[in-house]
Amino acid sequence: MSVMLRAIGQVISAFALLTGVGAATLASAAPAQAAWSDAYQVTLTRTGGFAGVNEQYTVSAGTVHISTADLMATAGSCEFRRLSPSYTAGAGADRFRYTVSVTYRNGITKTVSTEDGVEAPEVLWQVLDMTLQIRRDLAPASAS
């Protein structure tokens, strides 16, 4: 089996050389893709509503919560990265408006805005809901 794997590796290397793609290019493509999809911070800003709130929540990869890894994976997914910058309807009274900014390990930040009552892709609502849930779970209990 290892003879076959070596032969396949040699064929791939020969093809790369023939097409002008060096081994370094092939080797560096995977880490670059991984860095882009590696979300390490999600910041959610929520404004508006009946009371005119202005709140901001940040969850980083180091946040200790059962859903942190799922949030980072969802925010780093191809589906999330393909979202348009905005899903809004314009005027509307008492709606919450949301801005989600995801920072990736390669320094790129993806920002998407939406508001209540607007049709937006499910992945955006998943990131919003997970971020808010983590925030609720980690918020200090109010004194009674």
C-alpha positions as CSV (number, residue, x, y, z in Angstrom):
1,M,0.0,0.0,0.0
2,S,2.8,2.5,0.8
3,V,4.3,1.9,-2.6
4,M,1.1,2.9,-4.2
5,L,0.9,6.1,-2.0
6,R,4.4,7.0,-2.9
7,A,3.6,6.5,-6.6
8,I,0.5,8.7,-6.3
9,G,2.6,11.4,-4.5
10,Q,5.2,11.3,-7.3
11,V,2.5,11.7,-10.0
12,I,1.0,14.7,-8.1
13,S,4.4,16.3,-7.8
14,A,5.2,15.7,-11.5
15,F,1.8,17.2,-12.4
16,A,2.5,20.2,-10.2
17,L,5.9,20.8,-11.8
18,L,4.4,20.4,-15.3
19,T,1.7,22.9,-14.6
20,G,4.1,25.4,-13.0
21,V,2.7,25.0,-9.5
22,G,5.5,24.4,-7.0
23,A,5.2,22.2,-4.0
24,A,5.3,25.3,-1.7
25,T,2.2,26.7,-3.4
26,L,0.4,23.4,-2.9
27,A,1.5,23.2,0.7
28,S,0.5,26.8,1.6
29,A,-3.0,26.7,0.0
30,A,-4.5,24.5,2.8
31,P,-3.3,26.6,5.7
32,A,-4.5,29.8,4.1
33,Q,-7.9,28.3,3.6
34,A,-7.9,27.0,7.2
35,A,-6.9,30.5,8.5
36,W,-9.8,32.1,6.6
37,S,-12.4,29.8,8.0
38,D,-11.0,29.9,11.5
39,A,-13.2,32.3,13.4
40,Y,-11.9,33.4,16.7
41,Q,-14.2,36.2,17.7
42,V,-17.9,37.1,17.2
43,T,-19.2,40.5,18.2
44,L,-22.9,41.2,18.1
45,T,-24.4,44.7,18.3
46,R,-28.1,45.0,19.0
47,T,-29.8,48.3,18.7
48,G,-33.4,49.7,18.6
49,G,-36.4,48.0,19.9
50,F,-39.1,49.6,22.0
51,A,-36.6,50.9,24.6
52,G,-34.0,52.0,22.1
53,V,-31.3,49.7,23.4
54,N,-27.7,49.7,22.3
55,E,-25.9,46.5,23.5
56,Q,-22.8,44.8,22.4
57,Y,-21.8,41.2,23.1
58,T,-18.4,39.6,22.2
59,V,-17.7,35.9,22.3
60,S,-14.1,34.8,21.6
61,A,-12.8,31.3,21.0
62,G,-11.6,31.3,24.6
63,T,-15.0,31.9,26.1
64,V,-15.9,29.0,28.3
65,H,-19.3,27.8,27.2
66,I,-20.7,24.6,25.8
67,S,-21.7,26.3,22.5
68,T,-18.6,28.4,21.9
69,A,-17.0,25.8,19.5
70,D,-20.3,25.5,17.6
71,L,-20.6,29.3,17.3
72,M,-17.0,29.6,15.9
73,A,-17.6,26.7,13.5
74,T,-20.9,28.2,12.2
75,A,-19.3,31.7,11.9
76,G,-16.4,30.2,10.1
77,S,-18.4,28.1,7.7
78,C,-18.5,28.8,3.9
79,E,-22.2,29.5,4.2
80,F,-21.7,32.3,6.7
81,R,-18.7,33.8,4.8
82,R,-20.8,34.0,1.6
83,L,-23.5,36.1,3.2
84,S,-24.3,39.5,1.8
85,P,-23.3,42.5,4.0
86,S,-26.9,43.5,4.7
87,Y,-30.3,41.9,5.0
88,T,-32.6,44.9,6.0
89,A,-36.1,46.1,5.1
90,G,-35.6,49.8,5.8
91,A,-38.0,51.7,8.1
92,G,-39.8,49.9,10.8
93,A,-40.8,50.9,14.3
94,D,-39.5,49.0,17.4
95,R,-37.4,46.5,15.5
96,F,-34.1,45.3,16.8
97,R,-31.2,45.8,14.4
98,Y,-28.2,43.5,14.5
99,T,-24.7,43.8,13.3
100,V,-22.5,40.7,13.5
101,S,-18.8,41.1,13.0
102,V,-16.7,37.9,12.8
103,T,-12.9,38.1,13.0
104,Y,-10.9,35.3,11.5
105,R,-7.3,34.3,12.5
106,N,-5.9,35.7,9.2
107,G,-7.1,39.2,10.3
108,I,-10.1,39.5,8.0
109,T,-13.4,40.6,9.5
110,K,-16.8,39.8,8.0
111,T,-19.7,42.1,9.0
112,V,-23.3,41.4,8.3
113,S,-26.4,43.5,9.3
114,T,-30.0,42.5,9.6
115,E,-33.1,43.3,11.6
116,D,-36.1,41.6,13.1
117,G,-38.8,40.6,10.7
118,V,-36.5,40.3,7.7
119,E,-35.9,37.2,5.6
120,A,-32.2,36.3,6.0
121,P,-30.3,33.1,5.6
122,E,-30.7,30.6,8.5
123,V,-26.9,30.6,9.2
124,L,-27.1,34.3,10.1
125,W,-29.9,33.7,12.6
126,Q,-28.0,30.7,14.0
127,V,-25.0,32.9,14.7
128,L,-27.2,35.6,16.3
129,D,-29.1,33.1,18.4
130,M,-26.0,31.3,19.7
131,T,-24.2,34.5,20.5
132,L,-27.3,35.8,22.5
133,Q,-27.7,32.4,24.2
134,I,-24.0,32.4,25.3
135,R,-24.4,36.0,26.6
136,R,-27.6,35.1,28.6
137,D,-25.9,32.0,30.1
138,L,-22.8,33.9,31.1
139,A,-24.5,37.1,32.4
140,P,-24.2,37.6,36.1
141,A,-27.4,36.8,38.0
142,S,-29.2,39.9,39.1
143,A,-29.4,40.6,42.7
144,S,-32.9,40.1,44.1
